[in-house]
Amino acid sequence: MAGAPKRQDTRKFFENLSGAGKCIAVLTSGGDAQGMNAAVRAVVRMGIYVGAKVYFIHEGYQGMVDGGDNIKEATWESVSSMLQVGGTVIGSARCKEFRTHEGRLKAAHNLVQRSITNLCVIGGDGSLTGANLFREEWSGLLTELQQQGLIDEEAAQKNSALHIVGMVGSIDNDFCGTDMTIGTDSALHRIIEVVDAIMTTAQSHQRTFVLEVMGRHCGYLALVSALACGADWVFIPEMPPEDGWEDSMCQKLSENRADKKRLNIIIVAEGAIDSHNKAITPDYIKDLVVRCLGFDTRVTILGHVQRGGTPSAFDRILASRMGVEAVLALLEASANTPACVVSLVGNQAVRLPLMECVQMTQEVQKAMDEKKFEEAVRLRGRSFENNLSTYRLLSYRKADSELPNSSFNVAVLNVGAPAAGMNAAVRSAVRVGITEGHKMFAVNDGFEGFYKGQIKEIKWGDVGGWTGQGGSLLGTKRTLPGKHLDKIAEQIRIHNINALLVIGGFEAYVGLLELSAARDKYTELCVPMVMVPATVSNNIPGSDLSIGSDTALNAITDTCDRIKQSASGTKRRVFIIETMGGYCGYLATVGGLAAGADTVYIYEEAFDIRDLQANVEHLTQKMKTSIQRGLVLRNENCNENFTTDFIYQLYSEEGRGTFDCRKNILGHMQQGGAPSPFDRNFGTKVAAKAMQWITRTLKDSYKGGRVFANSEDTACLLGMRRRALVFQPVSQLRDETDFVHRIPKEQWWLKLRPLMKILAKYKTSYDVSDSGQLEHVTRFRAKESNTTATI
């Protein structure tokens, strides 16, 4: 692949792992979650790809106990069109019988009859604990079946070891050891859709809304949706409010109203309690607000809406990656490998011992029962802790007298094309800056507005309600600062700007390089500068992800779903769809993985007419099966001669008589729309972290009554690298950049390309050197350094 160095000798490829002669069964158990189908599809296709036999177990453990038609062999076609369906199509049931020894004996008999010794379980901690117990009892169960004459010795020998891999499917995100469980992101989408809708009606009538979201034992959904919509107050089981919270809440609500805010949003997790373990219900809060403040207050209980609907792009990709990883883990398992869970930490797929995760999850509940709430938050993991500390930072406005007086002025600007989530980042930066005692200045229209002097102070209330707004409210331009350095230096002097926070795309990165390079000539530019990547293209060196790209991926995925559906019931049809991204193939590749594309053409992976011919033939073969739709994605700049029109005409001609073609250019709809929960949250946390870095760097570089920062580590880019958020000097990123094509020289997501090809039935080579190591759940951590923190 283009851009990847040749390291053939050190890499491990999965061609050496064969599934021949192995039988894998997949089941979904416990509460359903969006994305489970994507996981099932990935397990089935990867299993068949490596030569194993794959079985569906319908209705969870109940189907395993009942046997018969509940355990059916899966085919490649049987998981087609599952990707976009919510819930689980193979069914899930809570099963009392599996909890008994007799039930597990029946289940073991049903598996041995089909030589199934590899189980992939998708469910919550209860389902996974049950699977582990089953594995521990396995040899005893086989002995019992032999004694009863139900199986012979040869069968017992052949099926002597049961391997188990779990994937966590739970909308609550209540499982320790993983940042995101399958279904959580989709549930957040449902919540945010409702909150956005409620906000418009609440604003019209100046109402207060109390929303109850799911989460009996875990406040993740409540906490993150509160962060994502800028709620006034949140109640979660892990952080009961202190005694007297009623007065503080009412005071905050009335202050917000006095601050010209026309609505209040209060979010309550269904398991919310006070410090005496007494439940806090939405009705109690409503009565309290009406009694104390007389505000018009309404309650909305979201209920099962949160479990429903189509899975988000994030959940489809997460589940597809996990499903493939689960099959690899099963192929590599030996008789003494402990049952493991495949999960995601940061941007990295990991394997963790199942029981370590379960024990830690149970410890959280124990800590909460014993009222050790800080301990419970710590056990939940870094992602939860960071969400909580960011929420605290942003939601409690201190009185001016309580604020530290830093006497520093910090300017915030957006540069490049608009990206959804930019406004959430600006809001977060402004509020954190004010909390840290700085005077915050907003620059309109990027560097162009900067040199024209469009700079004014921005206050706490000015950014209220910004999180859910798409585009850029500050205004953004692609202008670079290089030609206007005199004027920019002059504006920095006039407004006494002591630090810069630039939120934007590739132009922001190049702009920061230009500003830092001109420090020798202009002392005004010797101030701390930090950039936060925000672009739908996700083409910034030094960061795996950018604000805005998740929203764009969801727009692509939703549109592809609709386009595919438009052909249902008609003759065989192939769609050619063009995506944005400049020369960066991220949107096309990851969008293709989420939408179930057959082929994706990108600039980073060169292709020629022979590849196009092979792709057409592949689709022709596919159309001879029961699958009647094809999806081809093309990045806008993948090849100057093989244009979207050319590919459309080629496919139309070559497919004549087998399928017909349609083409769509998605265009700017990928840039618009309300930001996804992920982008709101990511923008909020990254900008808060950038502001904290600015505060530290200002203190370090304040000497002799002025700020002077000219070392390379005072002009940084804050990016997400694998598992951590890292500050990197922009000058050091120069060598990692292809400036002609505006992309990083190495891109992590190219590793997802083979995965997409496998799921589309292409033979390919897949580098698995990153996976395969079983890690352990970390408990106590040293205080983190300033440079990293997991999202």
TORKE-713227 format. One record per residue (C-alpha): x negated, y negated, z negated. Coordinates in steps of 0.02 Angstrom, whole numbers, plus 50000, padded with zeros to 5 digits. Layout:
XYZ;...
END
This chain:
500005000050000;499404982650040;498614973649895;498274989249791;496424993749769;495895011249822;495725021149661;496225038049731;494995047649623;495655041649454;497495042549495;498625057149460;499945061249589;501495071149554;501325082049709;500375093649590;501955095249483;503135107949556;504895111649495;505005127849595;505865141449493;506415129049359;508215124649316;508655107449246;510355102849175;510945084949148;512345079549031;513065063348964;513685063448786;514455051748656;515125034648704;514975030348889;513855016348951;513655007849120;512125014649210;512325032749152;512785037549331;511195029649399;510215040249275;511155056149324;510855052249508;508995049649480;508815065949380;509755076049512;508805068849661;507085069349580;507435087249519;507955093149693;506485083549769;505215093349666;506055109849709;507025113149549;508825118649536;509875105149451;511525107749362;512845095549302;513585099349132;515305091249136;516115084148978;514505083548875;514175096648741;515985102548754;515625108148932;514045116848875;515015126548743;516485130748859;515385135449008;516265141549164;516595127949294;515935114649176;514165119549226;513975116949414;512485116049528;512205098449595;511765094149774;510935078849850;512605072749920;513565075749758;512755060449678;513015048949828;513965032649793;513785034949604;512555020849578;513845006849573;515125015949466;515265011649280;515505024649143;514985042549181;515735052649324;515225069349246;516245065249092;515785063748910;516655070848757;516335070948571;516165089348526;516505096248352;516135114148406;514325110448453;514055105148273;514395123148218;513155137448235;514425147648336;514655133248458;512785131748488;512665150648511;513985149848650;513065135148728;511405144648726;512245159748808;512955148648946;511255141048982;510295157648980;511545165149104;510985151749227;509145151849173;509275133449118;507835129349001;507655110849039;508945098848970;509095080449007;510265072448881;510935054748908;511795047948753;511605039448585;510625044848431;511955057548377;511885066448545;509985066548545;509885073048366;511065087248415;509945091548563;508415092248451;509275103848327;509785115048473;507965115848528;507355120048353;508615134248340;508345140548518;507255155848484;508395160948339;509925159148451;509105169948586;508705183548457;510515183248399;511175184548579;510005199248607;510605207948448;512395205748505;511945213548671;512435197848768;510705195748847;509275207948876;507475206248822;506895200648994;508125185848990;507545181348815;505715181748872;506055171949031;507005158248939;505975158048781;505675139248771;506955125248787;506285108148842;507255092548802;507075074748864;508265061148808;508785044648884;509715032548774;511375027148844;512205015248723;512894997748748;512444992948568;510554993948596;510445001748423;509055014348455;507325011048386;505805012948498;506585005848656;506824987548704;508394990648806;509555005548808;510545009948966;512154999748967;511614985248854;511274972948995;512944976949080;513884974648916;513044957548899;513634953449076;515434957249024;515284946748865;514494931848954;515804932349094;517154930948959;516234917448861;515954906949018;517814908449059;518334904148881;517194889048878;518144880349018;519834882348931;519124878048760;518364862148830;520034856748904;520904857848735;519474854348614;519704871648538;518664883048428;518534901148487;518064915948378;517464930648484;517244948248418;515994958948512;515534977348489;514164982948371;514764991948215;513014994448146;511954983748261;512084965148297;511084965148459;512544961148576;513184947348462;511454939848437;510934939748620;512614933548684;512524919548553;510794915048619;511404916148799;512904904748777;512244893048643;513554898248514;513774887448359;513714901948237;513434920748243;513814934548117;512824950848128;512644965548007;510734963447995;510824945347935;512284942447815;512534923947780;512064917347609;513404913447479;514264897147519;514124900247707;515914894647731;515474876647686;513884876347791;514784883447943;516214871047932;514984856747909;514014862148064;515604863748168;516204846348119;514474838848152;514504846548327;516214839048360;515614822148300;514164824148423;515424823648567;515474842548585;517244847148637;517204865548590;516484877648464;516064895848495;515824907948351;515264925748390;515574940048268;514904957748281;516264970248232;515144976448089;514784959048018;514694958147827;514304945347693;512924947447564;514114957547453;514464970247592;516204963047618;516784963147800;516874946347890;518324947348013;518774935548157;520454931748073;519614926947910;518494914748005;519964907648103;520984904647944;519474896547863;519174884348009;521024879848019;521134877347830;519534867147808;519434857447972;521154858548051;520364863248220;521444872248347;520654889648334;520934905548436;520284923348417;519764934448563;519274952648534;518324959348683;518494977848642;518224990748778;518014977848916;516184978048862;515984996448907;516804994749076;516434987549245;515024990449366;513244992049299;512094976949317;510544977549428;509444978949272;510384994249208;510325002949377;508445000349391;508135004949209;509175020849226;508385025649393;506625023349324;507065032949166;507895047149264;506345050049370;505225048649217;506325061349125;506085074349263;504195071349261;504205073749071;505155090249089;503955096549223;502465092549113;503205099648952;502395114848872;503135126348739;502475115448598;502885098148671;504095089548551;505775083548619;505475066048686;506435050548737;505965040648892;506195022148867;505615004848916;504484993648813;504214976648894;504064981549076;503254998349043;504035015749046;503515025548890;503845042548810;504155043448624;504485058348508;506375059548493;506455062848307;505275048448263;506485036648351;508015044548269;507235043648095;506785025448120;508555021648181;509255030048025;508045020147915;508795003947981;510505009347919;509755014747752;508894997847732;510544988947769;511484999847645;510194995247513;510364976747560;508544975947621;509034965547770;507324958547816;506664976347818;508114981447932;507704967448055;505874972648058;506314990848088;507434985848234;505844980948325;504964965848398;506264962248531;507644960448400;506514950248283;506054938148423;507874935748472;508314931848292;506894919548264;507284910648429;509124909448383;508674901848213;507504889448297;508804883448420;510414883448325;510064874248164;509814855848195;508834848048055;509184830347994;507924817748059;507234815747884;506804834447877;505854834548042;503954833948042;503394817648124;502104822648254;502094806348351;501744816548509;502714814048672;503034829548777;503724829048956;504734843149036;505004844849224;505664857349352;504644860149511;505034869949670;506684877549723;508094878849595;508214895249498;509594901049382;508994900149202;507954884249224;509234874449122;509194887048981;507294885048978;507404865948974;508704866448833;507624878148732;506034867748760;506904851448713;507664858348553;506104867448496;505074851848535;506234840848431;506194853648289;504284852948293;504384833948275;503954828648454;504824815648560;505444824648715;505484816648889;506404823449041;505674820449214;506944820649356;506544827849528;504894836449488;503214828349528;504084816449649;505134809249507;503584809149398;502574797449509;504114786649539;504344784649351;506004793949333;505584798349154;506724795949004;506884802348827;508024817448806;508894821348641;509604836848555;511404833748609;510934829848790;510574848248826;512154855448745;513044868048856;511564869548975;511224888248956;512634894049070;512334881349210;511524887249371;510264877349474;509244863249397;510124849149304;508504839149292;508334839749480;506884848549565;505804845349719;504424854849807;503264839549812;501484843249752;500584830749639;498914830849734;499274815449842;500024805249700;498774807849560;498484788949535;500324785749506;500574801249398;499104796349288;499854778849274;501564785749220;500714796949090;499864781249023;501444770449026;502514783348934;501054789548828;501384807748876;500314819548771;500814836448847;501694843748999;502874858549015;503194863249197;504594875549235;504574881349415;503964892149558;502414893149666;502334874149689;502294872149499;500804884149492;499874875149633;500344858349553;499594863549387;498004869149476;497904851949561;498194842549398;496924852549299;495634850849439;495834831849435;495464830349248;493664824949280;494294809949378;495804805249271;495674806049082;497574803949074;497714821949139;496684828548992;498244834148899;498894851848864;499904858549012;500874874649021;501904882449158;503384894249139;503764904049300;505514901049369;505864906849547;507044919349626;505604926349729;504604932349577;502984928349670;501954919949533;500254927349490;500034931249305;501824936349273;502804952349308;504454942949297;505104925349333;506634916149271;507974917249407;507484933649489;508694944149386;510164933049437;509634934449620;509494953449605;511254954349537;511884943549681;511034955349806;511674970949718;513474964549705;513484959549888;512744976249945;514094985349844;515454975349931;514674977450102;514524996250078;516324997050020;516914987350171;516495002550277;517405015350171;518675024550274;517935018650440;516715028050550;514895030150507;514055013350483;512335006250442;512094988850369;510534978550398;510374965450261;509104951350252;508524945150081;507524929950025;505834930049941;504644921750065;503254934450092;503594942749925;504554959149941;505124959849758;506954955449789;507104967149938;506244981849851;507034980649679;508704975549756;508554990749868;508245002049719;509774994849629;510924995749781;510365012849840;509555007350004;508905019950131;507465009150189;506704992550136;505534982650250;504294971150162;502734961350210;501634969950079;501864987050160;501454985650344;502574995350464;502594998350650;503785004450785;503455022650738;504055019250561;505625010950629;505925025950740;505685038050593;506915027750488;508245028450624;508025047350639;508135049150449;509795039750450;510435050150595;510085065850494;510945058250341;512505054250443;512695072750486;513085076050301;514595070050206;513755053050175;514365040450303;513515024350256;511755017750272;510945002450195;509344994350259;508584979150174;507354967550260;506334954050174;506474937750274;504614936850315;504154955250322;503614954350504;503694939850627;504124950850776;505234963950697;506574951350653;508264955550576;509034953950750;507724965350826;507984978850693;509874977150710;509774979350900;508554993850886;509655003150760;511214999350863;510435006551021;509595021650941;511095025750834;512335024550977;513575038850966;513075043050786;513345026750691;513675008450724;512804993650642;513214977250557;512014964050495;512114951350353;510944937450301;511214934050117;510374916950117;510604904349978;511934913949883;510424922549804;509884905949727;511574900149663;512784905949531;512804905949343;511234913449267;511304931649212;511164935449025;509384941649055;508844925249138;509664914649003;508824924648867;507144926048955;507134907348996;507604902948817;506264913648736;504854909648857;505134890848846;505214891548655;503554900948654;502794888348775;503324873848662;502534882248511;500914884048610;501014865448655;501184860848470;499664871448422;498614865148568;499074846948530;498494849048350;496864857348407;496484843848537;496944828448432;495304819948390;494854802148351;496634795848361;497024803248532;497384819348624;495964825548734;496104842748814;495024847148964;494494865248935;495244877949055;496254886348918;497264870248894;498074872049067;498984888649057;500324899449134;501414909249013;501844925749096;502494942849053;501174956149080;501744974049051;502244973448868;501774956148813;501954937548843;500234930648879;499504913148903;498264913349047;497214898649110;497844894249285;496044892449346;495744910949308;497284915849409;496614907549566;495664923349618;497224933949596;498204923449722;498484924849909;498824906249941;499224908450126;500694920050090;501074912949918;501014929749828;499914938149696;498604949949770;499194964049657;501034966849615;501664979549487;503324982849573;502474990849724;502405006249611;504315006849620;504285008849810;503935027649811;505315029749682;506545021249799;505965032149944;506145048249843;507925043549794;508275040449980;507565057950024;505905052850101;504345063150068;503085051749987;501635050549867;502005044649690;500675038849569;501105045149395;499485040649307;500435027649206;501635040149131;501425056349039;500655050448877;501745053548726;501585038448611;502165035748433;503405023548361;502465009348277;503075003848107;501994991248019;501114978648125;499754966348089;500304948348111;500324945148297;499024934348377;499594918448460;499404925448633;500614939948636;502324945048583;503514957248660;505084949948732;
END
